[in-house]
Amino acid sequence: MINTVETLLVPPYMNNKTSLSFIQVICLCLYYSIIRYLPENTTPLVGKLNKALRRAICKHIFLYCGKNVNIERGAYFASGKNIRIGNNSGLGVNCHIPNNTIIGDNVMMGPNCYIISNNHNYSDTSKPMIEQGLAHAEQTVIGNDVWIGRDVLMTPGRHIADGSIIAAGCVLCKDFPPFSIIGGNPSVLIKQRK
């Protein structure tokens, strides 16, 4: 188990890359044209094969891809070149995560989770918001042993602490301490696991 998600090992040839390699481009084309749309990993007969195909492709796309990673049907991760995902973790069915997300070990993610990387600027009231552009993208970090329920929406820059549970339908708009059970819109602490 990884002590902190920042210690996820990255091969030296992939560290601090700003552009995609030829292999990454080929794998992204395969993923977004075919592999992404294969049936879910729980589908009888073909599920295990689909899980293996998605993991094999993502291993060549992501900055780090741990052992026994589960990328489900329809997962979207942009170019994926800066994503780090630890051992026994997964991306849920139809999830949407930004390119700079860090996911620790043993993370379960339900279907239709959406992580937002940035917001619109809105501070200048003399200009329409549509003309103010986007704020700087913020990184989401998900710790170890985290369970994210279905249809969770995360605002930019969330840090989900180890051992946390995010209830289904939650709009996660602030950070909470480790071993928290969180739910609601806006997110509130339901109780502590420890």
N, C-alpha and C positions, 0 to 999 in steps of 0.2 A: 504494500500500500504506500502511496506517495504521502509524505509528511505534509507538504504544502504543494498546491497546484503549480506554483511558480517553478518547482524543480522538475517538471516534466522534461525528460531528456529530448534533445533535438539533435539530429545528425548534423555534423559541422557543415556539410555541403548545403544544407537547407537553412541555416541560421541567417537571419536578417536579409532574406531575399526580397527584393522589391518587384521582380518580374517573375513570370511563370516559365518553367522549363518546358521543353518540347514534350516530355512525358506527361507533365501536368496538363498541358493543353489537350493532348490526346485523351487522357483520362476524363477530363471535364467534358469533352465532346461526347464520349461514350456514356458518361453518367447522365448528363442532361438530355440526351437524345433517346436513350434506351433504358439503362440500368435503373434510373430513378422511377420508372413507371412499371417495373416488374411487380408482381403481387407481393403482399405483405409477408414478412418473415414467419408468420404463424400459419400461413396457407399450407394445407396438407400437400404432401408430395414434393412441392417445389420451394417451400419456405426456406429450408436450410440452404439450398443452392443459392437462392436470391440473397440471403444474408451474407453468404461467403463472397458472392460477386460484388455486392455493394462495399463490403469491408475491403476487399482486395483493391478495388478502384480508389477508394478514399485513402487508403494507406499511401498511395502515390500522389495524392492531392494535398492532404493535410500536412501541416508542419510536424505534428506528432500524432500518431494513431496507436493507442495501446492494444493489448491483447483482448480478445473476445469483445470487440466493439460491435454494437448493433446499430446500423444506419437503416432506418425504416423507409418504407415506400413514400415517395413524394418529398423527402427532406430537401430543403433548400439552404445552401450555405455560401452563396455568391461564388467567388473564386476558390474559397476554402484554404488558400495558401498559408494563412496565419492561424488556422484553427488548431488547437491542441485538445485532444480528448484522451482521457486516461483509461486504464484497464476496466473491463466489465461495465462500461458506460454506453449510453445510446442516445440517438436522436430519434424522437417520436415520429409517428406517421404525420406527414404534411407539416412538420415543424419548419420554422424559418429562423435561422440564426445568422448574425453578421459574421463577416470574415475574420474578426479579431477575437472571437470568443475562446475562453479557456474553460475546459470542463475537466474536473478531477476524476478520481476512481469511483466506481460503483454508483454512478448517477443514473437514475431512471427518469425518463422524460415521456409524459403522456402525449397523445395526439394533439395536433393543432396548436402547439406552443409557439409563441412569437416573441422574439427578442428584438427590441428596437435599439439601433446603435446611435441615432442622433435625432434631435428635434429641430424645428424651425426656429430661427431667430424672430423675436417679436418685441424687443425692447424699444425700438424707435417708433413712437406713435405717429410721427409725421409721414411715415412711409407705409404703404400696404405690406402686410406680413409676407405676402407672396414674393415681394421684391427684396426681402431682407436675407434670403439665403438660408442655408442650414448651419446649425451650430456644429462645433467640432465633435467628431464621432468619439463616443466613450466606450471603453471595453467592459464587457460583462465577464465576471469570473464566478464559476460555480464550483464550490468546494467538493470534498469527498463525501460519499454516503448521503446523497441528496435525492429526494423523491419530488419530482415536479409533476403535478396532476395535469389533466387534459385542459386545453383552452386557457392556459396561463399566458398573460401578457406582461412582459417585463419592460420597464422604461429604461432609458440609457444609463449605463454605468453601474448596474446592480452588482453587488458582491454577495453571493449567497453562501452563508457560512456552513461549515461541516455539520452533517447530521440533521439538516433542516428538511422540513416537509412543506411544500407549497400546495395548498388546496386547489382543487379544480376550479377554474373560472376566476382565479385571483388576478387582480391587477397589481403587480409588485412594483411599488413606487418608492420604496425606501429599503434600507438594509436592516437586518436583524441579527441578534447574537446567535452563536452556535446552538444547535439542537432546538430550534424554534419550530413551532407549527404555526403557519401563517395562512391567512385566507382573507377574502373580502375584496371590496372595491370601494375605497382604496384599501390597500393591504393593512391588516392589523395582526398583532400577536394574539393567537388563540390560547396557546399555552406552551410551556417548555417541556421538552422530552426528558430532561435531566433535572 
